[in-house]
């Protein structure tokens, strides 16, 4: 994703998440941290129209899916899976040990996608999404085992 993509991504975000859409300024702020701690991608149809987008934050051995969205008429065509695959691949490139995300408790399709990719539920953030008060399910996927930390005794 580049700055040129922001207007289209922002329009799509407002359609997909009308109560929780990010402002164009928030999206620009995320892009400003590319590639240092952020990785944002778009999916476009053959005519170049953006039909999906996703973003990852990664630092200190942990990554977080910041957002992922696919236009309603393009769902069930593998776009969400392709976007998530790219985020996970980037997390591995950045040597993250795990990837976290929050997903609306009422978004069953997203739950199924994340579970298919090996994410498990690790918690709930009560009334996280406002103004609806919908809970967020916190999910995590381990990418690699954490190496031993500290001192070890020779045997």
N, C-alpha and C positions, 0 to 999 in steps of 0.2 A: 504494500500500500504506500502510496506517495501522497504528497499534499494535493496533487491534482485530483485524487480520488475522493477527497474529503466531502465535497458537496453531495456526491452520489451516495457515499456511505452514510452520511448524516441523514439524508432523506429516507434511505432504507431502514436505518436504525429507528427513526421516528415511527415508521409504519409497523415494524416488528415489535417494538417495545414502547408503545405510546406513553405509558406511565413512567418509564424509567430510561428514556432515551438520553444518551449523552449529548451535550452541546457540541457544536463544531469546535469550540475552543478546547474542550476536554479532549476530543479526538486529536486535535493538533498538538496538544501537550504530550499525548502518548507518542505520537509520531516523532516529536522532538527528541525523545529518548532512544530512537532507533539509531544505530544498532546496539547502543551501550547496554540497556536493560530491557528493551522492547523488541518485539518482532510482530509486525502486522502484515496480513496478506489479504488479497481479494480474489474472488472467483468471478470470472467474466464469461458471458456467452460468446459465441463466435463473432457477433457484431460488436463486441467490446463493452456491452452493458454489464455493469456490476450486479451480480445476482447473489453474492454472499461475501462475507468478510469474517475475519477472526484475528484475535490478538493475544499475545503472550507476554507476560512480565517474567524475567528470570534474573535472579541474583542470589549469591550465597548458597548455592546448591539446591535452591528451591525454585520452582516455576509455578506460575498461576495463569490459568486461562482467564483473561480479562473479559473477553466477549467472543461470541460466535453467533452468527445469524445468517439465515438463508431465506431468500424471498419465498413466500408461501407457494407460488405456482411452480417453483423449482425444487421443492422438497421431494424426498424419496427418489432422487436421482444420483445419490452418492456424493453430493457437494459437501454436505456437513461432514461426512466421513473423510473426504479429501482434505478439508480445512483442518480438522482435528489431527489427522495424520501429519500434516505439515507442522502444526504446533508441537506435537510430540517429538517429531524428528529434530526440530530446533532445540527443544529442551535437552535432548540427548547430546546434540552438538555443543550445547553450553554446559554439559556435564552436570545437569540437575539430577539430584537423587530422587526427587518426587515432583509430581504435578498436582496442584490443588485446583478446585473450582467450586463455585456456588451455582446452584441451579434452582429455579423456582420449584417449589414442592408440587405445584399443579402442572408441570410440564413433563408429562409421561414420555413423550417422544424423545426428548433430550435425555431423560433418565436412561432409556433403553440404549441410546447411542453411547453414552458414557460407560454404561455397564458392559456393552459389547467390547469396548476398548480397554477393559480391565480396571475401571474406576470402581471404588467401593465407597459406601457411605461411612463417613467418620463423625458426623455431627449435624446439628440443626441450628440455624440462626433464626430465632423466633422473630416474626414480623419484620424481616429484613427488607423486603421490597415495599416501598411506600409510594403512593398513599394506600395501596390495597391491603397492606398488612400481611401479605403472603410470606410464609416461611421460606427460607433458603436451605436446601440440603447441601451440606459441605461434603465433597467427594475428593478422593485422593487415589492416585496411581503411583506406585513405587516403580522407578525406572532402573535403579541399581541399588545394591546394598551399600549401606554407609560403611566406610572403612573404619577400622579400630581407631579410637581417639585416646591419646594419653600414652602412658608408658606401659610396656609389657615386660615381664620377667623372662629371661631365657630359661628354658626348661632343662 
